[in-house]
Structure formats: structure tokens, C-alpha cells
Amino acid sequence: MAHLSTYFSLENVSGKHDIGRLKQGLDALSGVTSVSVSSTGRLVVDYDSTGVSQEQIRQKVQELGFPLNMED
């Protein structure tokens, strides 16, 4: 089991509704262990790489309607 973290800078995050939608959507991915979104649009996702890939996380964020830039 490999526990990793990935960081993204989100555009257009406005309020608790958007943050809740992101958390709910990402928590539904198998392997995601933690989701944190700051008020400035920084998204941190901790995950188990045997269950989900960084690319799958990126795709899910975009499917949820949030353009992003990967930081690391």
C-alpha cells in the first residue's frame, strides 16, 4: 500500500457548497483517504495508489466542474 498526496490549485471555488461537492465526489473514489480544500482554492488529496491514481483524481475534479492546475 502506497500512501501519497497530491496538490492542486483550483479555479472558481466559491463557498461551502463547492467545497462540499468536491469532498463528496472525491470521497466516492476508491482509495481516497482524505480531502481538504482551503478557502483560497488549494486542494489536497491523500490517497492509496493501489486504489486510485493521481490522474483519476484529476479527472474527477474536472468532471465535477473545477478547472485546476497540478502543483506537485
ZATI-20011 format. One record per residue (C-alpha): x, y, z; chain. Coordinates in steps of 0.25 Angstrom, whole numbers. Layout:
! ZATI-20011
xx X yy Y zz Z unit A;
...
***
This chain:
! ZATI-20011
xx 0 yy 0 zz 0 unit A;
xx 6 yy 13 zz -4 unit A;
xx 0 yy 26 zz 3 unit A;
xx 2 yy 38 zz -6 unit A;
xx -3 yy 52 zz -6 unit A;
xx -6 yy 61 zz -18 unit A;
xx -8 yy 76 zz -18 unit A;
xx -16 yy 85 zz -28 unit A;
xx -19 yy 99 zz -29 unit A;
xx -34 yy 101 zz -33 unit A;
xx -41 yy 112 zz -40 unit A;
xx -55 yy 116 zz -37 unit A;
xx -57 yy 110 zz -23 unit A;
xx -68 yy 119 zz -17 unit A;
xx -73 yy 115 zz -3 unit A;
xx -77 yy 103 zz 5 unit A;
xx -86 yy 97 zz -6 unit A;
xx -74 yy 96 zz -16 unit A;
xx -65 yy 90 zz -5 unit A;
xx -75 yy 80 zz 0 unit A;
xx -78 yy 76 zz -15 unit A;
xx -63 yy 73 zz -17 unit A;
xx -61 yy 66 zz -4 unit A;
xx -73 yy 57 zz -7 unit A;
xx -69 yy 54 zz -21 unit A;
xx -54 yy 51 zz -17 unit A;
xx -58 yy 43 zz -5 unit A;
xx -66 yy 34 zz -14 unit A;
xx -53 yy 29 zz -21 unit A;
xx -48 yy 16 zz -16 unit A;
xx -34 yy 19 zz -10 unit A;
xx -36 yy 33 zz -6 unit A;
xx -34 yy 35 zz 9 unit A;
xx -35 yy 50 zz 12 unit A;
xx -39 yy 62 zz 4 unit A;
xx -36 yy 76 zz 9 unit A;
xx -40 yy 89 zz 1 unit A;
xx -36 yy 103 zz 6 unit A;
xx -43 yy 116 zz 4 unit A;
xx -32 yy 120 zz -6 unit A;
xx -35 yy 108 zz -15 unit A;
xx -24 yy 99 zz -11 unit A;
xx -28 yy 84 zz -11 unit A;
xx -20 yy 73 zz -4 unit A;
xx -24 yy 59 zz -7 unit A;
xx -18 yy 48 zz 1 unit A;
xx -19 yy 34 zz -5 unit A;
xx -15 yy 20 zz -6 unit A;
xx -9 yy 18 zz -20 unit A;
xx -13 yy 3 zz -21 unit A;
xx -28 yy 8 zz -21 unit A;
xx -27 yy 21 zz -29 unit A;
xx -17 yy 28 zz -38 unit A;
xx -14 yy 43 zz -38 unit A;
xx -19 yy 44 zz -52 unit A;
xx -33 yy 38 zz -48 unit A;
xx -33 yy 49 zz -36 unit A;
xx -30 yy 60 zz -46 unit A;
xx -41 yy 55 zz -56 unit A;
xx -51 yy 54 zz -45 unit A;
xx -49 yy 68 zz -41 unit A;
xx -50 yy 73 zz -55 unit A;
xx -63 yy 65 zz -56 unit A;
xx -69 yy 72 zz -44 unit A;
xx -67 yy 85 zz -52 unit A;
xx -54 yy 91 zz -46 unit A;
xx -42 yy 95 zz -55 unit A;
xx -29 yy 92 zz -48 unit A;
xx -14 yy 93 zz -49 unit A;
xx -6 yy 82 zz -42 unit A;
xx 4 yy 88 zz -33 unit A;
xx 13 yy 75 zz -30 unit A;
***
